Amino acid sequence: MTPELETYFNNYNQLFNHDGFKQLINELSNNATQLADIQSVKDLEELFFRKGQVAAFATVINLENTITAAREQAEAEEEEEDPINV
């Protein structure tokens, strides 16, 4: 893995371990749950607006899993390119 990519993943790891990030994810999850309740939606325009909001929240909520998967893939690709001789 390049030093730049390692720094990229390490920076995200620091962010994910910060209490503020955990607090943000909790609040976004609560907001997404409220927005997903469509019983009070008045029209199609509001429905699509809420759908966009929930999708945006989901992107941030799932960011840690996305970055973790990307790091694991990068590490696996690195192992394939440079296998360790045992």
PyMOL Python script that loads the backbone (N, CA, C, O; Angstrom):
from pymol import cmd

cmd.read_pdbstr("""\
ATOM      1  N   MET A   1       0.849  -1.167   0.000  1.00  0.00           N
ATOM      2  CA  MET A   1       0.000   0.000   0.000  1.00  0.00           C
ATOM      3  C   MET A   1       0.899   1.236   0.000  1.00  0.00           C
ATOM      4  O   MET A   1       1.917   1.281   0.691  1.00  0.00           O
ATOM      5  N   THR A   2       0.513   2.212  -0.769  1.00  0.00           N
ATOM      6  CA  THR A   2       1.318   3.435  -0.833  1.00  0.00           C
ATOM      7  C   THR A   2       1.202   4.207   0.485  1.00  0.00           C
ATOM      8  O   THR A   2       0.212   4.072   1.205  1.00  0.00           O
ATOM      9  N   PRO A   3       2.207   5.007   0.791  1.00  0.00           N
ATOM     10  CA  PRO A   3       2.124   5.822   2.019  1.00  0.00           C
ATOM     11  C   PRO A   3       0.910   6.758   2.021  1.00  0.00           C
ATOM     12  O   PRO A   3       0.307   7.004   3.066  1.00  0.00           O
ATOM     13  N   GLU A   4       0.563   7.274   0.845  1.00  0.00           N
ATOM     14  CA  GLU A   4      -0.590   8.169   0.752  1.00  0.00           C
ATOM     15  C   GLU A   4      -1.884   7.431   1.085  1.00  0.00           C
ATOM     16  O   GLU A   4      -2.743   7.962   1.789  1.00  0.00           O
ATOM     17  N   LEU A   5      -2.020   6.210   0.577  1.00  0.00           N
ATOM     18  CA  LEU A   5      -3.227   5.422   0.838  1.00  0.00           C
ATOM     19  C   LEU A   5      -3.285   5.006   2.308  1.00  0.00           C
ATOM     20  O   LEU A   5      -4.357   4.989   2.913  1.00  0.00           O
ATOM     21  N   GLU A   6      -2.138   4.675   2.872  1.00  0.00           N
ATOM     22  CA  GLU A   6      -2.079   4.327   4.289  1.00  0.00           C
ATOM     23  C   GLU A   6      -2.506   5.518   5.157  1.00  0.00           C
ATOM     24  O   GLU A   6      -3.250   5.354   6.125  1.00  0.00           O
ATOM     25  N   THR A   7      -2.035   6.701   4.807  1.00  0.00           N
ATOM     26  CA  THR A   7      -2.429   7.923   5.521  1.00  0.00           C
ATOM     27  C   THR A   7      -3.920   8.174   5.381  1.00  0.00           C
ATOM     28  O   THR A   7      -4.585   8.550   6.347  1.00  0.00           O
ATOM     29  N   TYR A   8      -4.443   7.968   4.188  1.00  0.00           N
ATOM     30  CA  TYR A   8      -5.876   8.130   3.916  1.00  0.00           C
ATOM     31  C   TYR A   8      -6.702   7.253   4.861  1.00  0.00           C
ATOM     32  O   TYR A   8      -7.633   7.735   5.506  1.00  0.00           O
ATOM     33  N   PHE A   9      -6.366   5.988   4.937  1.00  0.00           N
ATOM     34  CA  PHE A   9      -7.108   5.063   5.800  1.00  0.00           C
ATOM     35  C   PHE A   9      -6.896   5.378   7.282  1.00  0.00           C
ATOM     36  O   PHE A   9      -7.839   5.292   8.069  1.00  0.00           O
ATOM     37  N   ASN A  10      -5.683   5.737   7.670  1.00  0.00           N
ATOM     38  CA  ASN A  10      -5.408   6.074   9.063  1.00  0.00           C
ATOM     39  C   ASN A  10      -6.181   7.320   9.509  1.00  0.00           C
ATOM     40  O   ASN A  10      -6.670   7.384  10.637  1.00  0.00           O
ATOM     41  N   ASN A  11      -6.287   8.303   8.618  1.00  0.00           N
ATOM     42  CA  ASN A  11      -7.049   9.509   8.948  1.00  0.00           C
ATOM     43  C   ASN A  11      -8.514   9.170   9.202  1.00  0.00           C
ATOM     44  O   ASN A  11      -9.119   9.670  10.150  1.00  0.00           O
ATOM     45  N   TYR A  12      -9.073   8.325   8.355  1.00  0.00           N
ATOM     46  CA  TYR A  12     -10.460   7.910   8.567  1.00  0.00           C
ATOM     47  C   TYR A  12     -10.595   7.116   9.866  1.00  0.00           C
ATOM     48  O   TYR A  12     -11.574   7.280  10.593  1.00  0.00           O
ATOM     49  N   ASN A  13      -9.628   6.267  10.157  1.00  0.00           N
ATOM     50  CA  ASN A  13      -9.679   5.484  11.388  1.00  0.00           C
ATOM     51  C   ASN A  13      -9.704   6.399  12.614  1.00  0.00           C
ATOM     52  O   ASN A  13     -10.442   6.143  13.566  1.00  0.00           O
ATOM     53  N   GLN A  14      -8.910   7.447  12.592  1.00  0.00           N
ATOM     54  CA  GLN A  14      -8.917   8.411  13.693  1.00  0.00           C
ATOM     55  C   GLN A  14     -10.281   9.079  13.813  1.00  0.00           C
ATOM     56  O   GLN A  14     -10.791   9.272  14.916  1.00  0.00           O
ATOM     57  N   LEU A  15     -10.862   9.427  12.685  1.00  0.00           N
ATOM     58  CA  LEU A  15     -12.188  10.047  12.684  1.00  0.00           C
ATOM     59  C   LEU A  15     -13.226   9.111  13.277  1.00  0.00           C
ATOM     60  O   LEU A  15     -14.025   9.526  14.115  1.00  0.00           O
ATOM     61  N   PHE A  16     -13.225   7.855  12.855  1.00  0.00           N
ATOM     62  CA  PHE A  16     -14.228   6.891  13.305  1.00  0.00           C
ATOM     63  C   PHE A  16     -14.127   6.610  14.803  1.00  0.00           C
ATOM     64  O   PHE A  16     -15.128   6.268  15.433  1.00  0.00           O
ATOM     65  N   ASN A  17     -12.947   6.748  15.373  1.00  0.00           N
ATOM     66  CA  ASN A  17     -12.752   6.499  16.797  1.00  0.00           C
ATOM     67  C   ASN A  17     -13.066   7.712  17.670  1.00  0.00           C
ATOM     68  O   ASN A  17     -13.021   7.626  18.897  1.00  0.00           O
ATOM     69  N   HIS A  18     -13.375   8.815  17.052  1.00  0.00           N
ATOM     70  CA  HIS A  18     -13.669  10.047  17.791  1.00  0.00           C
ATOM     71  C   HIS A  18     -15.114  10.031  18.289  1.00  0.00           C
ATOM     72  O   HIS A  18     -16.029   9.647  17.561  1.00  0.00           O
ATOM     73  N   ASP A  19     -15.305  10.455  19.543  1.00  0.00           N
ATOM     74  CA  ASP A  19     -16.653  10.467  20.131  1.00  0.00           C
ATOM     75  C   ASP A  19     -17.617  11.349  19.338  1.00  0.00           C
ATOM     76  O   ASP A  19     -18.804  11.038  19.233  1.00  0.00           O
ATOM     77  N   GLY A  20     -17.112  12.436  18.787  1.00  0.00           N
ATOM     78  CA  GLY A  20     -17.961  13.322  17.996  1.00  0.00           C
ATOM     79  C   GLY A  20     -18.531  12.630  16.766  1.00  0.00           C
ATOM     80  O   GLY A  20     -19.682  12.866  16.400  1.00  0.00           O
ATOM     81  N   PHE A  21     -17.736  11.780  16.127  1.00  0.00           N
ATOM     82  CA  PHE A  21     -18.225  11.061  14.955  1.00  0.00           C
ATOM     83  C   PHE A  21     -19.310  10.068  15.362  1.00  0.00           C
ATOM     84  O   PHE A  21     -20.326   9.928  14.681  1.00  0.00           O
ATOM     85  N   LYS A  22     -19.083   9.390  16.470  1.00  0.00           N
ATOM     86  CA  LYS A  22     -20.088   8.434  16.951  1.00  0.00           C
ATOM     87  C   LYS A  22     -21.386   9.154  17.287  1.00  0.00           C
ATOM     88  O   LYS A  22     -22.471   8.633  17.029  1.00  0.00           O
ATOM     89  N   GLN A  23     -21.282  10.335  17.855  1.00  0.00           N
ATOM     90  CA  GLN A  23     -22.457  11.136  18.175  1.00  0.00           C
ATOM     91  C   GLN A  23     -23.180  11.551  16.894  1.00  0.00           C
ATOM     92  O   GLN A  23     -24.407  11.482  16.822  1.00  0.00           O
ATOM     93  N   LEU A  24     -22.430  11.976  15.898  1.00  0.00           N
ATOM     94  CA  LEU A  24     -23.022  12.353  14.614  1.00  0.00           C
ATOM     95  C   LEU A  24     -23.768  11.184  13.986  1.00  0.00           C
ATOM     96  O   LEU A  24     -24.892  11.350  13.513  1.00  0.00           O
ATOM     97  N   ILE A  25     -23.155  10.006  13.976  1.00  0.00           N
ATOM     98  CA  ILE A  25     -23.785   8.823  13.389  1.00  0.00           C
ATOM     99  C   ILE A  25     -25.071   8.481  14.125  1.00  0.00           C
ATOM    100  O   ILE A  25     -26.062   8.107  13.497  1.00  0.00           O
ATOM    101  N   ASN A  26     -25.067   8.602  15.441  1.00  0.00           N
ATOM    102  CA  ASN A  26     -26.267   8.332  16.231  1.00  0.00           C
ATOM    103  C   ASN A  26     -27.391   9.303  15.854  1.00  0.00           C
ATOM    104  O   ASN A  26     -28.535   8.888  15.671  1.00  0.00           O
ATOM    105  N   GLU A  27     -27.064  10.588  15.740  1.00  0.00           N
ATOM    106  CA  GLU A  27     -28.071  11.583  15.385  1.00  0.00           C
ATOM    107  C   GLU A  27     -28.583  11.379  13.963  1.00  0.00           C
ATOM    108  O   GLU A  27     -29.783  11.486  13.714  1.00  0.00           O
ATOM    109  N   LEU A  28     -27.683  11.086  13.035  1.00  0.00           N
ATOM    110  CA  LEU A  28     -28.125  10.847  11.656  1.00  0.00           C
ATOM    111  C   LEU A  28     -28.997   9.605  11.564  1.00  0.00           C
ATOM    112  O   LEU A  28     -29.966   9.582  10.805  1.00  0.00           O
ATOM    113  N   SER A  29     -28.665   8.582  12.323  1.00  0.00           N
ATOM    114  CA  SER A  29     -29.480   7.363  12.330  1.00  0.00           C
ATOM    115  C   SER A  29     -30.880   7.651  12.853  1.00  0.00           C
ATOM    116  O   SER A  29     -31.869   7.166  12.303  1.00  0.00           O
ATOM    117  N   ASN A  30     -30.959   8.442  13.916  1.00  0.00           N
ATOM    118  CA  ASN A  30     -32.273   8.813  14.452  1.00  0.00           C
ATOM    119  C   ASN A  30     -33.071   9.642  13.435  1.00  0.00           C
ATOM    120  O   ASN A  30     -34.265   9.417  13.240  1.00  0.00           O
ATOM    121  N   ASN A  31     -32.400  10.595  12.798  1.00  0.00           N
ATOM    122  CA  ASN A  31     -33.069  11.416  11.791  1.00  0.00           C
ATOM    123  C   ASN A  31     -33.528  10.580  10.602  1.00  0.00           C
ATOM    124  O   ASN A  31     -34.630  10.778  10.091  1.00  0.00           O
ATOM    125  N   ALA A  32     -32.693   9.653  10.164  1.00  0.00           N
ATOM    126  CA  ALA A  32     -33.055   8.802   9.036  1.00  0.00           C
ATOM    127  C   ALA A  32     -34.274   7.947   9.369  1.00  0.00           C
ATOM    128  O   ALA A  32     -35.139   7.729   8.521  1.00  0.00           O
ATOM    129  N   THR A  33     -34.336   7.469  10.602  1.00  0.00           N
ATOM    130  CA  THR A  33     -35.489   6.672  11.029  1.00  0.00           C
ATOM    131  C   THR A  33     -36.759   7.506  10.998  1.00  0.00           C
ATOM    132  O   THR A  33     -37.804   7.034  10.549  1.00  0.00           O
ATOM    133  N   GLN A  34     -36.675   8.736  11.469  1.00  0.00           N
ATOM    134  CA  GLN A  34     -37.837   9.614  11.450  1.00  0.00           C
ATOM    135  C   GLN A  34     -38.263   9.952  10.024  1.00  0.00           C
ATOM    136  O   GLN A  34     -39.455   9.969   9.717  1.00  0.00           O
ATOM    137  N   LEU A  35     -37.296  10.218   9.161  1.00  0.00           N
ATOM    138  CA  LEU A  35     -37.608  10.562   7.779  1.00  0.00           C
ATOM    139  C   LEU A  35     -38.178   9.375   7.009  1.00  0.00           C
ATOM    140  O   LEU A  35     -38.948   9.555   6.065  1.00  0.00           O
ATOM    141  N   ALA A  36     -37.804   8.174   7.407  1.00  0.00           N
ATOM    142  CA  ALA A  36     -38.277   6.979   6.717  1.00  0.00           C
ATOM    143  C   ALA A  36     -39.747   6.696   7.009  1.00  0.00           C
ATOM    144  O   ALA A  36     -40.380   5.916   6.297  1.00  0.00           O
ATOM    145  N   ASP A  37     -40.292   7.318   8.044  1.00  0.00           N
ATOM    146  CA  ASP A  37     -41.713   7.178   8.349  1.00  0.00           C
ATOM    147  C   ASP A  37     -42.481   8.076   7.377  1.00  0.00           C
ATOM    148  O   ASP A  37     -42.501   9.298   7.529  1.00  0.00           O
ATOM    149  N   ILE A  38     -43.099   7.468   6.396  1.00  0.00           N
ATOM    150  CA  ILE A  38     -43.721   8.240   5.314  1.00  0.00           C
ATOM    151  C   ILE A  38     -45.218   8.462   5.501  1.00  0.00           C
ATOM    152  O   ILE A  38     -45.888   8.921   4.576  1.00  0.00           O
ATOM    153  N   GLN A  39     -45.744   8.153   6.656  1.00  0.00           N
ATOM    154  CA  GLN A  39     -47.180   8.303   6.881  1.00  0.00           C
ATOM    155  C   GLN A  39     -47.642   9.749   6.763  1.00  0.00           C
ATOM    156  O   GLN A  39     -48.779  10.000   6.364  1.00  0.00           O
ATOM    157  N   SER A  40     -46.786  10.698   7.099  1.00  0.00           N
ATOM    158  CA  SER A  40     -47.191  12.104   7.055  1.00  0.00           C
ATOM    159  C   SER A  40     -46.816  12.808   5.751  1.00  0.00           C
ATOM    160  O   SER A  40     -47.013  14.017   5.629  1.00  0.00           O
ATOM    161  N   VAL A  41     -46.283  12.079   4.785  1.00  0.00           N
ATOM    162  CA  VAL A  41     -45.874  12.674   3.513  1.00  0.00           C
ATOM    163  C   VAL A  41     -47.116  13.156   2.761  1.00  0.00           C
ATOM    164  O   VAL A  41     -48.092  12.422   2.606  1.00  0.00           O
ATOM    165  N   LYS A  42     -47.054  14.404   2.298  1.00  0.00           N
ATOM    166  CA  LYS A  42     -48.219  15.025   1.658  1.00  0.00           C
ATOM    167  C   LYS A  42     -48.316  14.751   0.162  1.00  0.00           C
ATOM    168  O   LYS A  42     -49.412  14.617  -0.382  1.00  0.00           O
ATOM    169  N   ASP A  43     -47.161  14.670  -0.502  1.00  0.00           N
ATOM    170  CA  ASP A  43     -47.191  14.489  -1.951  1.00  0.00           C
ATOM    171  C   ASP A  43     -45.928  13.769  -2.431  1.00  0.00           C
ATOM    172  O   ASP A  43     -45.021  13.474  -1.652  1.00  0.00           O
ATOM    173  N   LEU A  44     -45.902  13.501  -3.716  1.00  0.00           N
ATOM    174  CA  LEU A  44     -44.787  12.774  -4.319  1.00  0.00           C
ATOM    175  C   LEU A  44     -43.477  13.551  -4.207  1.00  0.00           C
ATOM    176  O   LEU A  44     -42.416  12.962  -4.004  1.00  0.00           O
ATOM    177  N   GLU A  45     -43.556  14.859  -4.337  1.00  0.00           N
ATOM    178  CA  GLU A  45     -42.357  15.694  -4.244  1.00  0.00           C
ATOM    179  C   GLU A  45     -41.708  15.555  -2.859  1.00  0.00           C
ATOM    180  O   GLU A  45     -40.490  15.411  -2.757  1.00  0.00           O
ATOM    181  N   GLU A  46     -42.508  15.598  -1.815  1.00  0.00           N
ATOM    182  CA  GLU A  46     -41.973  15.442  -0.466  1.00  0.00           C
ATOM    183  C   GLU A  46     -41.408  14.037  -0.252  1.00  0.00           C
ATOM    184  O   GLU A  46     -40.402  13.867   0.435  1.00  0.00           O
ATOM    185  N   LEU A  47     -42.056  13.039  -0.840  1.00  0.00           N
ATOM    186  CA  LEU A  47     -41.573  11.667  -0.734  1.00  0.00           C
ATOM    187  C   LEU A  47     -40.180  11.535  -1.337  1.00  0.00           C
ATOM    188  O   LEU A  47     -39.289  10.937  -0.734  1.00  0.00           O
ATOM    189  N   PHE A  48     -39.998  12.096  -2.533  1.00  0.00           N
ATOM    190  CA  PHE A  48     -38.695  12.011  -3.177  1.00  0.00           C
ATOM    191  C   PHE A  48     -37.643  12.833  -2.432  1.00  0.00           C
ATOM    192  O   PHE A  48     -36.476  12.446  -2.378  1.00  0.00           O
ATOM    193  N   PHE A  49     -38.050  13.958  -1.862  1.00  0.00           N
ATOM    194  CA  PHE A  49     -37.122  14.764  -1.072  1.00  0.00           C
ATOM    195  C   PHE A  49     -36.643  13.969   0.144  1.00  0.00           C
ATOM    196  O   PHE A  49     -35.451  13.942   0.450  1.00  0.00           O
ATOM    197  N   ARG A  50     -37.579  13.331   0.822  1.00  0.00           N
ATOM    198  CA  ARG A  50     -37.208  12.513   1.985  1.00  0.00           C
ATOM    199  C   ARG A  50     -36.318  11.350   1.577  1.00  0.00           C
ATOM    200  O   ARG A  50     -35.364  11.007   2.274  1.00  0.00           O
ATOM    201  N   LYS A  51     -36.639  10.754   0.449  1.00  0.00           N
ATOM    202  CA  LYS A  51     -35.827   9.636  -0.040  1.00  0.00           C
ATOM    203  C   LYS A  51     -34.378  10.085  -0.244  1.00  0.00           C
ATOM    204  O   LYS A  51     -33.446   9.357   0.098  1.00  0.00           O
ATOM    205  N   GLY A  52     -34.193  11.274  -0.797  1.00  0.00           N
ATOM    206  CA  GLY A  52     -32.849  11.816  -0.992  1.00  0.00           C
ATOM    207  C   GLY A  52     -32.144  12.091   0.322  1.00  0.00           C
ATOM    208  O   GLY A  52     -30.949  11.833   0.462  1.00  0.00           O
ATOM    209  N   GLN A  53     -32.893  12.620   1.292  1.00  0.00           N
ATOM    210  CA  GLN A  53     -32.305  12.877   2.602  1.00  0.00           C
ATOM    211  C   GLN A  53     -31.848  11.576   3.257  1.00  0.00           C
ATOM    212  O   GLN A  53     -30.744  11.500   3.795  1.00  0.00           O
ATOM    213  N   VAL A  54     -32.691  10.569   3.211  1.00  0.00           N
ATOM    214  CA  VAL A  54     -32.347   9.278   3.824  1.00  0.00           C
ATOM    215  C   VAL A  54     -31.131   8.673   3.128  1.00  0.00           C
ATOM    216  O   VAL A  54     -30.256   8.107   3.783  1.00  0.00           O
ATOM    217  N   ALA A  55     -31.075   8.791   1.806  1.00  0.00           N
ATOM    218  CA  ALA A  55     -29.928   8.253   1.063  1.00  0.00           C
ATOM    219  C   ALA A  55     -28.641   8.978   1.441  1.00  0.00           C
ATOM    220  O   ALA A  55     -27.594   8.346   1.584  1.00  0.00           O
ATOM    221  N   ALA A  56     -28.707  10.292   1.605  1.00  0.00           N
ATOM    222  CA  ALA A  56     -27.517  11.062   1.999  1.00  0.00           C
ATOM    223  C   ALA A  56     -27.068  10.672   3.404  1.00  0.00           C
ATOM    224  O   ALA A  56     -25.876  10.496   3.652  1.00  0.00           O
ATOM    225  N   PHE A  57     -28.026  10.537   4.323  1.00  0.00           N
ATOM    226  CA  PHE A  57     -27.681  10.111   5.680  1.00  0.00           C
ATOM    227  C   PHE A  57     -27.063   8.719   5.663  1.00  0.00           C
ATOM    228  O   PHE A  57     -26.091   8.461   6.373  1.00  0.00           O
ATOM    229  N   ALA A  58     -27.619   7.830   4.862  1.00  0.00           N
ATOM    230  CA  ALA A  58     -27.119   6.457   4.797  1.00  0.00           C
ATOM    231  C   ALA A  58     -25.671   6.413   4.315  1.00  0.00           C
ATOM    232  O   ALA A  58     -24.885   5.582   4.769  1.00  0.00           O
ATOM    233  N   THR A  59     -25.325   7.306   3.401  1.00  0.00           N
ATOM    234  CA  THR A  59     -23.946   7.358   2.912  1.00  0.00           C
ATOM    235  C   THR A  59     -22.985   7.662   4.054  1.00  0.00           C
ATOM    236  O   THR A  59     -21.936   7.028   4.168  1.00  0.00           O
ATOM    237  N   VAL A  60     -23.334   8.622   4.893  1.00  0.00           N
ATOM    238  CA  VAL A  60     -22.467   8.975   6.023  1.00  0.00           C
ATOM    239  C   VAL A  60     -22.509   7.884   7.093  1.00  0.00           C
ATOM    240  O   VAL A  60     -21.478   7.516   7.654  1.00  0.00           O
ATOM    241  N   ILE A  61     -23.708   7.372   7.370  1.00  0.00           N
ATOM    242  CA  ILE A  61     -23.856   6.327   8.388  1.00  0.00           C
ATOM    243  C   ILE A  61     -23.028   5.095   8.033  1.00  0.00           C
ATOM    244  O   ILE A  61     -22.459   4.452   8.914  1.00  0.00           O
ATOM    245  N   ASN A  62     -22.960   4.768   6.746  1.00  0.00           N
ATOM    246  CA  ASN A  62     -22.239   3.575   6.293  1.00  0.00           C
ATOM    247  C   ASN A  62     -20.789   3.847   5.904  1.00  0.00           C
ATOM    248  O   ASN A  62     -20.101   2.947   5.423  1.00  0.00           O
ATOM    249  N   LEU A  63     -20.321   5.072   6.105  1.00  0.00           N
ATOM    250  CA  LEU A  63     -18.971   5.435   5.677  1.00  0.00           C
ATOM    251  C   LEU A  63     -17.899   4.559   6.319  1.00  0.00           C
ATOM    252  O   LEU A  63     -16.962   4.135   5.642  1.00  0.00           O
ATOM    253  N   GLU A  64     -18.025   4.286   7.602  1.00  0.00           N
ATOM    254  CA  GLU A  64     -17.009   3.469   8.273  1.00  0.00           C
ATOM    255  C   GLU A  64     -16.921   2.083   7.645  1.00  0.00           C
ATOM    256  O   GLU A  64     -15.822   1.583   7.405  1.00  0.00           O
ATOM    257  N   ASN A  65     -18.061   1.460   7.377  1.00  0.00           N
ATOM    258  CA  ASN A  65     -18.053   0.136   6.745  1.00  0.00           C
ATOM    259  C   ASN A  65     -17.482   0.200   5.334  1.00  0.00           C
ATOM    260  O   ASN A  65     -16.774  -0.711   4.906  1.00  0.00           O
ATOM    261  N   THR A  66     -17.787   1.268   4.616  1.00  0.00           N
ATOM    262  CA  THR A  66     -17.276   1.431   3.252  1.00  0.00           C
ATOM    263  C   THR A  66     -15.754   1.565   3.256  1.00  0.00           C
ATOM    264  O   THR A  66     -15.065   0.939   2.450  1.00  0.00           O
ATOM    265  N   ILE A  67     -15.240   2.386   4.169  1.00  0.00           N
ATOM    266  CA  ILE A  67     -13.785   2.587   4.253  1.00  0.00           C
ATOM    267  C   ILE A  67     -13.091   1.316   4.731  1.00  0.00           C
ATOM    268  O   ILE A  67     -12.018   0.971   4.237  1.00  0.00           O
ATOM    269  N   THR A  68     -13.696   0.621   5.684  1.00  0.00           N
ATOM    270  CA  THR A  68     -13.123  -0.639   6.173  1.00  0.00           C
ATOM    271  C   THR A  68     -13.027  -1.657   5.042  1.00  0.00           C
ATOM    272  O   THR A  68     -12.007  -2.328   4.890  1.00  0.00           O
ATOM    273  N   ALA A  69     -14.080  -1.770   4.256  1.00  0.00           N
ATOM    274  CA  ALA A  69     -14.070  -2.707   3.126  1.00  0.00           C
ATOM    275  C   ALA A  69     -13.011  -2.310   2.095  1.00  0.00           C
ATOM    276  O   ALA A  69     -12.328  -3.170   1.538  1.00  0.00           O
ATOM    277  N   ALA A  70     -12.879  -1.018   1.845  1.00  0.00           N
ATOM    278  CA  ALA A  70     -11.870  -0.549   0.888  1.00  0.00           C
ATOM    279  C   ALA A  70     -10.463  -0.854   1.381  1.00  0.00           C
ATOM    280  O   ALA A  70      -9.599  -1.254   0.601  1.00  0.00           O
ATOM    281  N   ARG A  71     -10.237  -0.666   2.672  1.00  0.00           N
ATOM    282  CA  ARG A  71      -8.912  -0.959   3.235  1.00  0.00           C
ATOM    283  C   ARG A  71      -8.604  -2.453   3.140  1.00  0.00           C
ATOM    284  O   ARG A  71      -7.499  -2.842   2.762  1.00  0.00           O
ATOM    285  N   GLU A  72      -9.580  -3.282   3.482  1.00  0.00           N
ATOM    286  CA  GLU A  72      -9.380  -4.728   3.390  1.00  0.00           C
ATOM    287  C   GLU A  72      -9.095  -5.155   1.959  1.00  0.00           C
ATOM    288  O   GLU A  72      -8.258  -6.026   1.721  1.00  0.00           O
ATOM    289  N   GLN A  73      -9.790  -4.541   1.008  1.00  0.00           N
ATOM    290  CA  GLN A  73      -9.547  -4.866  -0.402  1.00  0.00           C
ATOM    291  C   GLN A  73      -8.141  -4.436  -0.817  1.00  0.00           C
ATOM    292  O   GLN A  73      -7.447  -5.172  -1.518  1.00  0.00           O
ATOM    293  N   ALA A  74      -7.724  -3.255  -0.389  1.00  0.00           N
ATOM    294  CA  ALA A  74      -6.375  -2.773  -0.729  1.00  0.00           C
ATOM    295  C   ALA A  74      -5.309  -3.680  -0.125  1.00  0.00           C
ATOM    296  O   ALA A  74      -4.302  -3.978  -0.767  1.00  0.00           O
ATOM    297  N   GLU A  75      -5.536  -4.119   1.117  1.00  0.00           N
ATOM    298  CA  GLU A  75      -4.578  -5.021   1.756  1.00  0.00           C
ATOM    299  C   GLU A  75      -4.547  -6.375   1.066  1.00  0.00           C
ATOM    300  O   GLU A  75      -3.476  -6.958   0.902  1.00  0.00           O
ATOM    301  N   ALA A  76      -5.706  -6.884   0.660  1.00  0.00           N
ATOM    302  CA  ALA A  76      -5.758  -8.164  -0.038  1.00  0.00           C
ATOM    303  C   ALA A  76      -5.056  -8.079  -1.389  1.00  0.00           C
ATOM    304  O   ALA A  76      -4.349  -9.006  -1.784  1.00  0.00           O
ATOM    305  N   GLU A  77      -5.251  -6.969  -2.095  1.00  0.00           N
ATOM    306  CA  GLU A  77      -4.585  -6.786  -3.387  1.00  0.00           C
ATOM    307  C   GLU A  77      -3.079  -6.696  -3.206  1.00  0.00           C
ATOM    308  O   GLU A  77      -2.316  -7.194  -4.034  1.00  0.00           O
ATOM    309  N   GLU A  78      -2.653  -6.060  -2.121  1.00  0.00           N
ATOM    310  CA  GLU A  78      -1.227  -5.944  -1.839  1.00  0.00           C
ATOM    311  C   GLU A  78      -0.624  -7.318  -1.555  1.00  0.00           C
ATOM    312  O   GLU A  78       0.482  -7.618  -2.007  1.00  0.00           O
ATOM    313  N   GLU A  79      -1.345  -8.150  -0.810  1.00  0.00           N
ATOM    314  CA  GLU A  79      -0.869  -9.498  -0.514  1.00  0.00           C
ATOM    315  C   GLU A  79      -0.776 -10.341  -1.776  1.00  0.00           C
ATOM    316  O   GLU A  79       0.142 -11.149  -1.917  1.00  0.00           O
ATOM    317  N   GLU A  80      -1.727 -10.158  -2.701  1.00  0.00           N
ATOM    318  CA  GLU A  80      -1.695 -10.907  -3.963  1.00  0.00           C
ATOM    319  C   GLU A  80      -0.491 -10.507  -4.807  1.00  0.00           C
ATOM    320  O   GLU A  80       0.122 -11.345  -5.468  1.00  0.00           O
ATOM    321  N   GLU A  81      -0.155  -9.206  -4.775  1.00  0.00           N
ATOM    322  CA  GLU A  81       0.969  -8.719  -5.569  1.00  0.00           C
ATOM    323  C   GLU A  81       2.317  -9.073  -4.963  1.00  0.00           C
ATOM    324  O   GLU A  81       3.294  -9.265  -5.687  1.00  0.00           O
ATOM    325  N   ASP A  82       2.375  -9.161  -3.634  1.00  0.00           N
ATOM    326  CA  ASP A  82       3.645  -9.410  -2.939  1.00  0.00           C
ATOM    327  C   ASP A  82       3.449 -10.453  -1.859  1.00  0.00           C
ATOM    328  O   ASP A  82       3.468 -10.120  -0.674  1.00  0.00           O
ATOM    329  N   PRO A  83       3.259 -11.722  -2.241  1.00  0.00           N
ATOM    330  CA  PRO A  83       3.031 -12.747  -1.229  1.00  0.00           C
ATOM    331  C   PRO A  83       4.263 -12.938  -0.369  1.00  0.00           C
ATOM    332  O   PRO A  83       5.397 -12.852  -0.840  1.00  0.00           O
ATOM    333  N   ILE A  84       4.012 -13.200   0.908  1.00  0.00           N
ATOM    334  CA  ILE A  84       5.095 -13.426   1.859  1.00  0.00           C
ATOM    335  C   ILE A  84       5.530 -14.878   1.747  1.00  0.00           C
ATOM    336  O   ILE A  84       4.704 -15.790   1.776  1.00  0.00           O
ATOM    337  N   ASN A  85       6.832 -15.082   1.620  1.00  0.00           N
ATOM    338  CA  ASN A  85       7.361 -16.441   1.548  1.00  0.00           C
ATOM    339  C   ASN A  85       7.534 -16.974   2.968  1.00  0.00           C
ATOM    340  O   ASN A  85       8.261 -16.398   3.778  1.00  0.00           O
ATOM    341  N   VAL A  86       6.855 -18.080   3.254  1.00  0.00           N
ATOM    342  CA  VAL A  86       6.934 -18.653   4.584  1.00  0.00           C
ATOM    343  C   VAL A  86       7.761 -19.913   4.543  1.00  0.00           C
ATOM    344  O   VAL A  86       7.953 -20.559   5.573  1.00  0.00           O
TER     345      VAL A  86
END
""", "prot")
cmd.dss("prot")
cmd.show_as("cartoon", "prot")
cmd.util.cbc("prot")
cmd.orient("prot")
